[in-house]
């Protein structure tokens, strides 16, 4: 796995995917339909991962499109706020609009509404990814949603091709969101193709199960990818922890239990914490646990990108928490 780890240790990532707006009612516990005050924040899996990496001192440049309007400019300002590079972010006019996620800071009867019609990030083109100077980075990160529609799908596969040609490992967050895809059959085929081109794959039991044709087949799918094309596969199981598959070994890890405020943002924070841990030369097990701790921190706070920890918040959490569960 030396090539993958060497790339991650450069701690400089090019992230292909979306930036959007998150919108949630205040105070926590408020139903959206009862809301009178709302908070806006950076959203979108790729942008959240990039923000989390930057909070830990790494660098991340986003490749995407945003709408040429006030919402798109809000997203650009948020990227600046977190220190995410946006030299490869293009503003697009016409009817394209930035995605909007409206979600609640509550677990019981939680509601999330996603607006993705005519999403601006799906306008990402071959020209956008071919402008990237891949040699500046150590690894490419992408998430499954970027493959859900054209021209973004073709552009994302081209970005993987160019990154690999430049010697960069490819890190793939499966991130299956059914509402973005024309059909489950198309999604299963495209996500499987993306997975086969990736050096590192992170997903949960439902996502691997989806690619395999049944949730009961998910772990077998993860094992097959780890034995064939991927150097490292992480199979997440929610409160049951995770299994990390590497060179024929399986490393089980637990979670850091918290009282969750919401179910959103955990996966993005996990990825940021995991990669930052590997960049800091932690062992594989230690880095996965660091990702798990970051996920727990985020679900216990309002927002996603704003809730992601930096080094001080993570250190404080680990000092106060009794430790991870036994997997």
Order of alpha helices (4+ residues) and beta strands (2+ residues): alpha-beta-beta-beta-alpha-beta-alpha-beta-beta-beta-alpha-beta-alpha-beta-alpha-beta-alpha-alpha-beta-beta-beta-alpha-alpha-alpha
